[in-house]
Amino acid sequence: MKRKAVLKKLLALTAAASVAMCAAGCGGTDGDGEKKDASRTEVSSYLGETEDKLVEDLGFEKNEFGVYPDLDEMVFVCDEGTVTSVHIFSGDEDHGAEYTVFGIGLGDEADGAEEKIADDFTLVDFYEIPYDAGNETRYIFQSGDGANAMIVDADADGKVKGVTYAPSEGMIEDTEGYGEDIDF
């Protein structure tokens, strides 16, 4: 049951972000948001940061669903003024492609994700999700101290199509066995 509740929340966030319109002027960083390369901004450091710092550094505006930014394909969820999760995912506009989480970005080779984060995360599980267009793969990583988890979703071609970074509590357990009993 708990797994379904978390999955429903993630699906609701994804749907909410997909419905949101792109806000003019949102983009790169002039603050502490690190650039991994000239075209992508690293956003993993915002987990646990204040909502004010997120807005100050990246210039994001809260959308009608109460999350940041008002862009398709990217969501920062805040609770009581603190960033509690970071989500980037593929969509029609691919605004999320401008950002990375621990150097992992949309369109990257999913097989290279584990190597990029090996110093900070351990692969704890992976499984395939069957679709008519081909199987997608979900990789689940946990930080060395166990505090945070990252989910990397890959499309049938092995390209990263989504990254979620959040506290581990509940996230690891809620994904165990997912995909095994799904009938598509």
N, C-alpha and C positions, 0 to 999 in steps of 0.2 A: 504494500500500500504506500509506504513512504517513498519508494522509488517512483511510483506513478505520480505522486504529488510534486516531487522535484522535477520530473520530466514535464509535467503540465506547466510548471512555472517557467522552465526554460523555453518551452514551446510558446507560451504566452509572451515572453520577452522577445523572442524571435519575431513573432507575428507583429507585436507592437512596433518594433524597430523597422520592420518592412513597410508598415503603413505610414510611418513618419516621413515628412518631406525634408529635403536637404535645406539647411539654413545657409543663407549667404554669408560668406566671410569665415566660415569654419575651416580650419585647415591646419597647417604646420604649427610648429611651436617656436616661441621666442623665450621660453622659460627653461625649466629644468628637464623637459622632455628630451631625452637623448635621441640623436639621429644615428641609426645604425648604418645607413647609407644616405646618399643625398636625397632620396625620394621617400623614405619611410621613417616614421617616428616610433620609437620604442615606448610602450605604455605600461609595461609590467610593474614599474615602480609606483604606480598610482594605487595599487591594491593596499588598503589600509591608510591611505592619505586622506586629507580632508577634502570635502566637496569644494571648499573655497579654493584650495590649491589647484585642483583639477580645472576649475573655471578660469582661474588666473593664468595658469600655464598654457592651456590649450584653447581658451576662448570659447568653450562649448556653452551652449544654452540648453536648459532643461526642456524636454519636449512635453507634449500633452499627457504622456503616460508617466511622467515624473522621473524619467531616466535621462542620462546624457549620452551622447549629444543628440541634437535634432538632425540626425543623419540616418540614412538607411544603412544596414549592414554593420552597425557598431553600437555597442551599448556599454555604458558604465552604470552600474546599479549602486546607489548610495542608500545608506540606512543611518539615520540620526547624524547626518553630516559627515559620514565616513564612506569611502569607496569600498564596497563589499564584494564586487565581482567585475570582471572585464570580459567582454565578449566581442569577437570580430568574426564575421561570417560572410560568405559569398552571396551575392544577390545581383539584381539588375544593374545597379550603379557601381558596385564594387568600391564604395568609399572606404571600406575596411582594408582594402589593399594598400592604403597609405600608411598602415600601422603594423607593428610587430609586437609579439609577446615573447620575451626572452629570445628575440631574433627570429622567431618563427612567424611567417606571414602567409597571407593567402597566395596560392599559386606555387608555393615552395614545394619541393619534393618531400612528401611525408616521411619517407625512409630516412631523411637527413635530420629530422626533428630530434630524435633521441641523442644523436651526436652533439647537436647544438646545445642541449641542456644537461648533458651528462654530469657536469660538475655540481648541479643544483637539484636535479630530479632523477628519479628511478622509474622505469616503466613497470607498472604493477599489473596491467591487464591490457588486452586488445581483443577485438572481435569484429567480425564482419556483419554488416547489416545488408540483407539482400534487397535489391531494387530491380525493377524490370530493365533499367539501363545498365545494370552491372552492380556488383557488390561494392559498398562503401566500407571503410574501415575506421573504427574508433580506437584511438590510443589513449590510455589513461596513465598519467604520471603523477607521482607524489614527491613532494620536496623531502630532502634528507631529514629534516626535523619533523616531518609529518604534518606540519601546520597547513600547508597549501597543496592544492591539486591543480592539474592542468589536463584538459581534454583536447585532443587534436583530432579533428575529423578530416578524413581524406576521401576524395571522390574515387570513382572506379578507375581513373587513370593514375592514382597515387599522388594527386596534388592536394595540398592543404586547402580545405574549403571552410574551415571554421576552427577557432581556438577559444576555449573558455578557461579562465584563470580565476580561482576563488579559494576560500578556505576549504580544507579537506573535510571538515566535519560534515558527515552525511553524504558528501559528493562521491566518495569512493564506494561506500556501501550501496548507494542508490543506483550505481551503474553496474553492479555485479550481476551477471547473467542476462543483462539487457541484450536483446537481439536473439537470444536462444529460443524464446517462445513467441516471437513476433511472426504473424502470418501476413505477408504482403501480397 
